[in-house]
């Protein structure tokens, strides 16, 4: 009976989490300008010459198509720029304002705030002379307009929406050049610059296949640590872009984190199912953990393969961390391979303290650890998970660093609620502080702590 109640409560929390994400908040934001790049990671599809915007709309022929630039944010990927491919070259004097309406992942029509319109090249870089491309930059709302992920309630996995569209129209009074222009609302390509730094591949071991992504720092003849990040429940599956973009994991390749380690290799495995399921596809979606995982062995083989194939990795400085179910897998890997990892950082870890016996507690006591969680987290209550384990570790005299937060809110200074306070995210999202390099214990930062750890 306890087990049934536990599973029901967990599913209830997730349903509340997902339903909440469907509603918009009233926030204001600064203009978001994507980084310019001549080469972008691209998710493409064949251009269409006709489409249906809604079930009641007639099929219309269009004379222009567009590509989208997607950026990674704390709440997932969002569209920030549309690059319209015109049938003819356009002089700057003919430019006009545009309106943009999006069809959201859940079928809602939402007005986008256009922040800039200019001539560009095919990649969205500004053009100084006439061009056959027009770029339209748009503002966004956290967890609202611009968001591209659909959370599938049948699988509890995030996925790119198949019905997301932008309805792009020249505003009333447009010049002759744009007066009769229509744009196909289905984009032909999704360009994602944040993915450029990572190489993705598939690793097979027996009947299990794991997608993974790797970032390699610049070669300098020195040894660098390897950081392994394990995603939560919603970012599993077979699309590595989801595991990189769902929680802005691409931040591991950015300057703040890379500079803290003077360069670090990053490994982002993607579980084909759920890290905390003991058998693949057991129907529980990882919500009934027993302290084991069906993916323990293949994950270790992938880690060993990554170390062996990269001479620049310091095998004595392998760090592992992850959020929610990824936090579960982080602890599972420590318990299974207690002498391999130099340090670990479990974040809002979904590992019930009742599954940690004295032997496992001793492993944690002997491992350099940094716990991160939000005290108001209702999805993975700390009192039954991280907090309970931490209390036992402290009673044992172990030294453990922690970053504990009362809530989870925007740290960028760009997004505010209607009362002027930073936008609040769901209290389970403690990884926001990790990926924004905000975790500290006194004067010590999480990255400084990890960088100093070695098995030697």
Buried (B, 14 or more C-beta within 10 A) or exposed (E): EEEEEBBEBBBEBBEEBBEEBEEBBEBBBEEBEBEBBEEBBBBEEEBEEEBEBEEEEEEEEBEBBBBBBBBBBBBBBBBBBBBBBBEEEBEEEBBBBBBBBBBBBEEEEBEBBBBEBBBBBBBBBEBEEEBBBBBBBBBBBBBBBBBBBBBEEEBBBBBBBEEBBBBBBBEEEBEEBBEEBBBBBBBBBBBBBBBBBBEBEEBEBEEBEBBBBBBBBEEEEEEBBBBBBBBBBBBBBEBBBBBBBBBBBBBBBBEEBBEBBEBBBBBBBBBBBBBBBBEEEEEBBBBBBEBBBBBBEBBBBBBBBBBEEBEBBBBEBBBBBBBBBBBBBBBBBBBBBBEBBBBBBBBBBBBBBEBBEEEBBBBBBEBBBBBBBBBBBBBBBBEBBBBBBBEBBEEEEBEBBBBBBEBBBBBBEBBBBEEEEBBBBBBBBBBBBBBBBBBBBEEEBBBEBBBEBEBE
